[in-house]
Amino acid sequence: MDRRRFCLTALGSGALSVGALARALAYTPPTIRWHKDLKTAHRIAVQQSRPLLILFSASWCTFCHKLQRETLGEKPMVAFVEQKFVPLLLDYDKDKAVARILEVESLPCTVVLSPQADLLARVAGYAKSAEYRQSLQAALDAQDRIQQAAAVSEP
């Protein structure tokens, strides 16, 4: 192989590697767009008639980060949560009063409330995607039952 062809081949393969590296660096994993204010999130939950998914977390909590990264960071889970819930991320250390009212005793802790503040589910600790999604689906089912009961009891 002559020198020119070798250089062109080497440069071409290098450009492909740089391009692949640039694409990999540009990739950002899917993330849930969390609300940070309880009043705003509750207002939206009422307006949209969707349950409020409250995740209590803390900067020092290893399993909180793991839950957000692994379980809640999966693309199907991001879509599910954003479509079915109003997601609210609260800092356990800053929102101690809310944590106390909702009886949060360990982290991470997910509390799902109906727009009327009925407790629909509580997930204490880390959970893998399948188990976590089952808990969230059970919360949705509980909300449906509450809404059906309310519709039957109305005159």
Backbone bond lengths (Angstrom), bond angles and torsions (degrees), N, CA, C in turn:
res aa  C-N    CA-C-N  psi(-1)  N-CA   C-N-CA  omega(-1)  CA-C   N-CA-C  phi
1 M - - - 1.443 - - 1.525 107.53 -
2 D 1.329 116.08 133.45 1.462 116.95 179.83 1.525 110.68 -77.39
3 R 1.303 114.16 166.77 1.462 121.04 -173.65 1.530 112.34 -62.23
4 R 1.353 117.68 -41.12 1.464 120.34 -178.75 1.530 111.14 -63.68
5 R 1.301 116.64 -46.04 1.462 120.08 -179.76 1.532 110.46 -63.16
6 F 1.343 116.24 -41.23 1.461 119.86 178.08 1.535 110.94 -60.66
7 C 1.328 117.31 -45.48 1.481 120.95 -179.81 1.523 110.96 -63.88
8 L 1.326 117.26 -43.26 1.466 120.10 179.29 1.529 111.10 -63.72
9 T 1.324 115.85 -40.95 1.464 119.82 178.57 1.524 110.34 -64.96
10 A 1.315 116.67 -44.59 1.467 120.69 179.91 1.525 110.98 -64.45
11 L 1.324 117.21 -42.71 1.459 120.70 178.76 1.525 111.09 -65.79
12 G 1.325 116.25 -41.13 1.469 120.11 179.80 1.516 111.88 -62.05
13 S 1.319 117.20 -45.41 1.462 119.31 -180.00 1.523 110.97 -69.61
14 G 1.326 116.90 -31.82 1.459 120.58 175.84 1.515 111.03 -66.11
15 A 1.320 116.98 -38.82 1.466 120.72 179.26 1.524 110.16 -65.42
16 L 1.342 115.63 -37.78 1.461 117.99 177.45 1.520 110.96 -64.42
17 S 1.314 115.79 -40.61 1.458 118.97 179.95 1.522 110.93 -65.78
18 V 1.322 117.21 -41.59 1.460 120.75 178.41 1.525 109.74 -64.80
19 G 1.336 117.58 -40.10 1.463 121.30 178.35 1.516 111.56 -63.30
20 A 1.327 116.56 -43.41 1.467 120.25 178.64 1.525 110.22 -64.89
21 L 1.321 116.19 -39.96 1.454 120.14 178.24 1.531 110.67 -64.14
22 A 1.315 117.01 -41.93 1.469 120.90 179.38 1.533 110.77 -62.96
23 R 1.329 116.86 -40.84 1.466 120.05 178.14 1.527 110.39 -65.15
24 A 1.311 116.88 -41.47 1.463 120.50 -179.98 1.529 110.79 -64.80
25 L 1.325 116.83 -39.98 1.452 120.06 179.51 1.528 111.80 -71.53
26 A 1.327 117.27 -28.83 1.464 121.15 -179.69 1.528 111.58 -78.05
27 Y 1.317 118.11 -18.20 1.463 121.60 -178.38 1.524 110.03 -68.40
28 T 1.300 115.50 129.36 1.461 119.95 173.05 1.522 107.61 -120.21
29 P 1.311 117.24 129.70 1.460 119.87 -178.87 1.531 110.13 -64.84
30 P 1.322 116.35 153.60 1.467 118.76 179.14 1.526 110.06 -66.23
31 T 1.306 115.38 142.64 1.459 119.71 177.72 1.523 109.59 -136.99
32 I 1.289 114.69 149.72 1.452 121.11 176.69 1.526 108.07 -74.75
33 R 1.311 115.91 138.15 1.466 120.64 175.58 1.528 107.33 -86.47
34 W 1.307 114.80 94.83 1.461 121.77 -174.87 1.519 111.26 -80.22
35 H 1.326 115.72 138.58 1.459 121.04 166.39 1.518 105.91 -80.06
36 K 1.329 116.33 153.95 1.466 120.56 -179.44 1.528 112.30 -118.55
37 D 1.340 116.68 -6.97 1.461 121.29 -176.84 1.522 109.70 -117.52
38 L 1.333 116.76 123.57 1.458 122.17 -176.16 1.530 111.92 -61.68
39 K 1.310 118.38 -45.14 1.468 120.79 -177.50 1.524 111.54 -62.96
40 T 1.308 116.44 -44.62 1.461 120.38 179.25 1.524 110.78 -63.77
41 A 1.325 116.82 -46.12 1.466 121.01 179.96 1.525 110.94 -62.15
42 H 1.323 117.33 -41.45 1.461 120.60 179.54 1.533 110.70 -64.59
43 R 1.327 116.85 -42.14 1.467 120.45 178.20 1.536 110.38 -59.18
44 I 1.304 117.18 -43.55 1.467 121.74 178.97 1.527 110.21 -65.37
45 A 1.328 117.11 -41.78 1.474 120.91 179.04 1.522 110.44 -59.69
46 V 1.327 117.14 -42.01 1.463 121.11 179.10 1.533 110.12 -66.58
47 Q 1.324 116.67 -46.33 1.469 121.46 -179.35 1.524 111.53 -60.33
48 Q 1.318 116.70 -41.89 1.463 121.21 -174.74 1.524 112.86 -95.96
49 S 1.319 116.95 -1.77 1.460 122.86 -179.37 1.537 111.72 52.45
50 R 1.340 114.21 45.82 1.465 121.17 177.46 1.522 109.26 -120.97
51 P 1.320 117.50 148.35 1.466 119.99 177.83 1.524 111.73 -66.15
52 L 1.301 114.37 154.70 1.452 123.02 178.07 1.522 108.00 -95.38
53 L 1.311 117.69 118.75 1.462 122.60 177.00 1.518 106.59 -99.50
54 I 1.330 116.11 110.04 1.463 121.23 -178.36 1.520 108.66 -106.01
55 L 1.322 116.00 120.73 1.458 121.17 175.70 1.518 108.01 -106.95
56 F 1.341 115.59 117.92 1.457 121.71 174.22 1.518 107.11 -91.40
57 S 1.331 115.09 127.65 1.445 121.54 -176.05 1.527 108.23 -141.76
58 A 1.320 116.29 172.97 1.465 121.37 175.07 1.527 108.47 -150.27
59 S 1.305 115.78 150.16 1.467 120.50 -177.50 1.524 111.87 -60.93
60 W 1.309 117.99 -29.74 1.463 122.73 -176.43 1.533 113.60 -89.08
61 C 1.330 116.89 -3.91 1.472 121.32 -172.82 1.538 111.36 -89.50
62 T 1.303 116.50 109.33 1.466 122.35 -178.63 1.522 111.69 -61.11
63 F 1.330 117.55 -45.33 1.458 119.98 -177.17 1.530 112.06 -73.08
64 C 1.325 117.80 -22.79 1.474 120.79 173.32 1.526 109.09 -64.27
65 H 1.322 116.15 -46.73 1.463 120.75 179.41 1.525 110.58 -64.91
66 K 1.312 116.24 -38.87 1.468 120.54 179.13 1.531 110.54 -64.57
67 L 1.323 117.70 -42.92 1.464 121.56 178.30 1.526 110.29 -61.19
68 Q 1.325 116.90 -46.15 1.457 119.78 -179.58 1.526 111.72 -66.48
69 R 1.303 116.90 -40.91 1.463 121.17 -176.36 1.529 111.80 -74.18
70 E 1.318 117.38 -49.62 1.458 120.52 -172.68 1.524 112.91 -88.58
71 T 1.304 117.87 -55.30 1.460 121.21 -174.46 1.525 111.32 -76.71
72 L 1.323 115.51 -53.97 1.461 119.89 -176.32 1.527 112.55 -84.32
73 G 1.311 117.15 -3.60 1.456 121.37 179.01 1.517 113.90 -94.41
74 E 1.319 117.08 -4.08 1.463 120.01 178.56 1.526 109.49 -77.01
75 K 1.309 115.69 136.98 1.462 121.32 -175.15 1.532 113.24 -53.71
76 P 1.339 119.87 -46.37 1.467 118.59 178.76 1.538 112.64 -63.28
77 M 1.332 116.94 -35.36 1.458 120.30 179.65 1.526 110.80 -69.54
78 V 1.321 116.92 -39.92 1.465 120.90 177.46 1.525 109.43 -58.59
79 A 1.326 116.41 -47.81 1.471 120.81 -179.56 1.529 111.01 -63.19
80 F 1.318 117.24 -43.33 1.466 122.06 -179.48 1.525 110.73 -61.34
81 V 1.315 116.88 -49.34 1.464 120.95 -177.89 1.526 110.55 -63.74
82 E 1.315 117.41 -45.93 1.459 119.64 -177.00 1.524 112.87 -69.79
83 Q 1.328 116.81 -27.48 1.463 119.98 179.80 1.528 111.95 -80.72
84 K 1.316 117.77 -36.94 1.466 121.63 -170.77 1.530 114.95 -102.90
85 F 1.320 118.43 -17.48 1.462 122.09 -172.45 1.523 110.79 -131.41
86 V 1.312 115.22 167.83 1.459 122.45 166.52 1.531 104.46 -106.90
87 P 1.340 117.96 104.75 1.467 120.78 -174.69 1.536 112.15 -80.93
88 L 1.324 114.88 132.82 1.459 122.30 -179.60 1.523 108.01 -130.85
89 L 1.322 116.80 123.70 1.461 122.40 178.33 1.521 108.33 -105.80
90 L 1.329 116.15 118.71 1.464 121.02 179.11 1.517 110.19 -116.38
91 D 1.304 114.93 141.04 1.455 122.25 177.17 1.532 108.04 -85.39
92 Y 1.294 115.83 117.81 1.467 121.60 -177.15 1.531 111.79 -55.20
93 D 1.318 116.95 -39.23 1.462 120.88 -177.63 1.527 112.14 -72.50
94 K 1.311 117.91 -29.84 1.466 121.40 -178.35 1.528 112.60 -93.10
95 D 1.319 117.35 -27.13 1.463 121.85 -176.30 1.527 110.82 -112.46
96 K 1.318 115.73 48.99 1.473 121.16 -176.33 1.522 112.71 -62.76
97 A 1.329 118.19 -35.25 1.465 120.51 -178.65 1.526 110.26 -64.87
98 V 1.330 117.11 -43.91 1.469 120.77 179.08 1.523 109.22 -66.21
99 A 1.323 116.76 -41.77 1.468 120.80 178.53 1.522 111.05 -61.07
100 R 1.310 116.79 -39.66 1.473 120.69 179.61 1.532 110.17 -66.95
101 I 1.333 117.43 -45.20 1.464 121.37 179.91 1.525 110.99 -60.88
102 L 1.340 116.57 -40.14 1.470 121.32 -178.54 1.529 112.35 -88.68
103 E 1.325 116.28 7.48 1.458 123.38 175.01 1.531 113.45 57.02
104 V 1.322 115.23 45.56 1.462 121.14 176.00 1.514 107.74 -80.61
105 E 1.323 115.64 119.78 1.460 120.50 -176.03 1.518 113.56 -116.20
106 S 1.332 117.20 -16.48 1.463 120.36 178.66 1.522 108.33 -145.13
107 L 1.316 114.56 162.02 1.470 120.38 -178.69 1.520 110.27 -121.52
108 P 1.307 117.51 151.77 1.459 125.90 -12.09 1.523 110.56 -68.02
109 C 1.318 115.09 159.21 1.460 119.76 177.57 1.525 108.46 -140.50
110 T 1.314 115.26 127.02 1.452 121.48 176.68 1.519 107.92 -108.11
111 V 1.314 116.01 128.47 1.453 122.39 176.85 1.527 106.73 -120.90
112 V 1.322 116.23 129.55 1.459 120.72 178.28 1.520 107.53 -113.38
113 L 1.336 114.64 123.50 1.462 121.51 -179.81 1.520 109.75 -119.21
114 S 1.321 115.70 145.25 1.466 119.33 172.80 1.525 107.69 -71.09
115 P 1.326 118.04 166.96 1.465 119.20 175.94 1.529 112.68 -59.05
116 Q 1.348 116.97 -22.81 1.462 121.86 177.99 1.532 111.42 -92.02
117 A 1.317 117.41 9.61 1.467 125.53 177.01 1.523 113.63 73.39
118 D 1.343 118.70 24.11 1.467 121.36 171.06 1.528 107.86 -75.87
119 L 1.327 116.51 136.32 1.460 120.15 176.66 1.526 108.67 -73.06
120 L 1.329 116.01 117.87 1.470 121.14 -179.13 1.520 112.03 -101.02
121 A 1.328 117.10 -30.93 1.471 120.27 -179.33 1.520 110.12 -166.18
122 R 1.323 113.82 157.49 1.462 121.77 173.46 1.526 106.42 -142.15
123 V 1.316 115.82 126.43 1.464 121.32 176.54 1.520 106.38 -119.72
124 A 1.316 116.12 107.74 1.460 120.91 179.75 1.519 109.00 -95.79
125 G 1.310 116.34 128.51 1.460 121.33 178.06 1.510 113.32 89.97
126 Y 1.304 113.50 -177.71 1.466 121.64 179.61 1.524 109.98 -77.24
127 A 1.309 116.48 142.93 1.467 121.34 174.46 1.516 108.55 -141.38
128 K 1.314 116.04 144.50 1.467 120.30 174.99 1.521 109.33 -73.02
129 S 1.315 115.97 166.31 1.470 122.30 -172.01 1.515 114.39 -53.93
130 A 1.321 117.80 -49.24 1.465 120.28 -175.64 1.527 111.13 -62.28
131 E 1.315 116.49 -46.29 1.462 121.34 -179.76 1.532 110.72 -66.48
132 Y 1.308 116.94 -42.00 1.463 121.35 -179.51 1.527 110.20 -64.68
133 R 1.327 116.41 -44.56 1.461 119.93 179.73 1.533 110.97 -63.27
134 Q 1.329 117.29 -37.95 1.475 121.00 176.51 1.523 110.50 -59.53
135 S 1.320 116.64 -43.04 1.460 120.78 179.07 1.523 111.01 -64.15
136 L 1.317 116.21 -41.15 1.466 119.53 178.94 1.526 111.10 -68.39
137 Q 1.324 116.69 -38.23 1.468 119.64 177.51 1.529 110.35 -65.44
138 A 1.320 117.27 -38.55 1.466 120.77 176.90 1.528 110.16 -61.70
139 A 1.328 117.24 -36.73 1.464 121.00 176.78 1.524 110.81 -64.58
140 L 1.323 116.76 -42.42 1.471 120.41 177.33 1.522 110.80 -63.04
141 D 1.330 116.29 -41.41 1.468 120.62 178.41 1.530 110.66 -63.42
142 A 1.325 117.06 -40.14 1.466 121.06 178.18 1.526 110.58 -63.56
143 Q 1.323 116.51 -40.39 1.470 118.88 177.78 1.525 110.81 -63.77
144 D 1.332 116.62 -40.91 1.473 119.85 177.68 1.525 111.04 -60.07
145 R 1.327 117.00 -42.88 1.465 120.42 178.80 1.528 111.58 -63.31
146 I 1.318 116.61 -40.65 1.468 120.67 178.87 1.529 110.27 -64.81
147 Q 1.320 116.41 -42.79 1.471 119.98 179.58 1.528 111.18 -65.71
148 Q 1.330 117.36 -39.35 1.462 120.17 178.52 1.525 111.03 -66.29
149 A 1.313 116.87 -41.16 1.474 120.25 178.37 1.523 110.43 -64.03
150 A 1.332 117.04 -39.93 1.457 120.75 179.31 1.525 110.90 -66.00
151 A 1.330 116.57 -38.33 1.472 120.16 179.60 1.528 111.13 -66.68
152 V 1.333 117.51 -36.92 1.462 121.97 -179.16 1.531 109.98 -70.46
153 S 1.338 116.59 -36.85 1.469 119.51 -175.92 1.536 113.18 -80.71
154 E 1.328 117.98 -12.31 1.468 120.01 177.43 1.529 110.16 -72.91
155 P 1.358 116.58 141.79 1.483 118.83 -178.10 1.504 112.75 -71.34
